[in-house]
Amino acid sequence: MRASRLVAAGLAVAAWAGLVLQYVLLIHLAGVVPGSWRFVGFFTILSNIGIATMATAIALGRTGLLTGSRARLMGLTAIVTVGFVYSLLLRSLWNPVGWAKVADMVLHDVTPILTALLWALMPHGELRWGDLKWALAPPALYLAYSMTRGAFDGWYPYYFLNPALQSTAELAIGIASTLFVFATIAGSAIAIDMRMGRRGG
């Protein structure tokens, strides 16, 4: 088995385990329906679901849109941004313990690192600058989804997306800054991919 499939298998196991653990903790805390609704409200969770699905497909040797260069770029951009933003803005806001700490580390630290390693091991040279829009599609859709959810039930998963906690200008700056981070990470990945492609891997 190629090294990439071994890493993909490890990533899939870690991501699915972290997701299941986090889900169990949420429904234990809030109940099945509220916990489930809260579970699918976090970009971290949705990104890890995407990463787990992609890694599973790669580990099984599947080919197609789910494992292609664009999908890998989208997954890498999303999960690395998750790790970066969490470490920069959110990690200091709470101190999980026990199983909550385990889930927190898996979903915010382990999966970004393993995804970056998997991405590095996969074939390169197919990405172009026009693929940047694919990497920005998930965060743009999530922002629309999150703001729509919040408008209906008043709950926003991240403080920098909550209109009640900041002015319109601050909210716009927060959203623009978040998209800038996504664009920077995606652009860097594309540049590295193109360079590695020219070097033959």
N, C-alpha and C positions, 0 to 999 in steps of 0.2 A: 504494500500500500504506500502510495506517495506520501511525503511529509505533509503536504497540504491537506490530504484527506484525514490524516491522523490529527492534525491541529483542528480541522473542521469538526471532527468527532468530539474532541475535548471541548470545543466551544459550544457545540450543540448540547452536550450533557450539562455543562455549566449554566448555559442560558435557560434551558428548560427547567432545571432544578431551581434556579433562582426565581424564575417566574412562578412556579408552583408554590414555593415557600412564601413568596411575597403575597400571593393570592390567599393562601391559607391564613396568613397573619391578618390581612385586611378583613376577611369575612369573619374572623374570630373577634375582631375589634368592633366592626360596624354592622355585621349581619350579612346575609347572602346577597340580597338585592342592593342595598346601599354600598356594600363592599365591592361588588362586581362593577357597579356603575363608577365608583371611584377608581377602581383598578384600571379601567380602560380610559381614564382621563389623563394619565401621565404620559408624556412623550418618552420617558425612560422605558416604560412598560411596552409601549407600542414599538419602539425601536428594538428592544430586546426580542419581542415576538418575531419581528422581521429578520433579525440576525439569527435567531434560533432556527427559523424555517430555512433560510438560505444555507446555513452551516450544515443542517441535516441533509439537504439535497446534495451539497458538495461531498459530504462524507459518504453518501451512498453512490457517488459517481454519476449523478444525474447531470444532464446538460440542458441548456435552454435559457429562457429569459430570466429565470429565478437565480441562475448561477453565472450569468454573463457579466461582462465588464461593467456595464451600466448599473446593474443590480448591486455588484460588489462596491462600486463607487457610492451609490446611495446608502448602502448599509454602513460602510466605513465612515462616511461623512456624518451620518446621524449618530452613531454610537460613540465616535470620538468626541463629537460636540457635547453629547450627554456627559461624558466623563469630564471634559474641560469645564463646562458651565457649572456642573455640580460641585467640582472642586473649588472653583472660583467664587461662586455666589451662594451656594446652598449648604455645603458640608458643615459649615460652622453654626448653622441655625438649629441643629439638633444632634443629639448624641445617642444613637440607637445602641441597645445592648442585646445580648443573647442571640436568638435566631434572627431578630430584626437587623442586627449588625452583620450577620452572615449574608442575608439577602441584600443589604445595602452594598456590601463590598463586591458581591458577585455581579450585580446589575450595573454598578457605577465604575468599578475598577477592573475586575477580571475580564468581563466581556469586551470592553474597549481594547484592552491590551491584546487579547487573543484574536480579536477581529483584525487589528493592525498587523499582527504576525501572519495571519491567514492571507490577508490581502497582499502582503509582501511576497508570499510564496506562490501566488497564483500567476498565470501568464499576464504579460503586460504588452503595451503598444497599440491597443485598440482604441483608447480614449482620445477624444479631441476636445477643444475648448467649448464647442457647442454642447457637450455633454454636461456642462455645468448646470444647465437648466434642470436636468433630471435629478441632480443632487439637491437642488433647492425646492423641488416639488413637495417632498414629504414635510419639511418644516412649514412651508407656506400653507399646505392643506391643514396641517395640525393647528396652526395659529387660527385659521378660520373656524375649525372645529372647536377648539378650546374656547374662543371668544363667544361663539354661538351657544355652547353649553353653559358658560358662565352667565350669559344674559338671561337664560331661562331659570337656572337653579341657584345662581348667586355664588357658586363655588369655582374658584380658579386654582389650578394645581400649583402655580408658581406666582410668587408675589409680584414679580415684574410684569405679569400679564393682568394683574388685578386693577381695573379702573378705579375701584373704591380707595385704593391706597396711594394713588398718584394722579397727577394732572394729565390732561390729554397729551400735552407736549412730552411729559416724562414717559408716558406709555408708548408714544410713537418712537421716542429715542430708544427705549428698551427693545421694542420689536425690531427696529432697524439695526441695532447693535447685535441682536441675536442672529439675524439673517446675515449680517456681515461676517460673523464668526463661522457660520455654515459655509459661506462663499469662500472664505479664506482657506478653510480646511479642504474643501472640495477642489479649489484651484490648485492648492499645493499637491494634492493627490494626483490630479491630472498632469501637472508638470512632471512629477516623479515618474508617473506611468509612461509618459511619452519619452522621457530620457532613458528609462529602463528598456523600453521597446527598441530604441535605437541601438542600445548596447547588447541586444539579444537576450533580455531577461534581467 
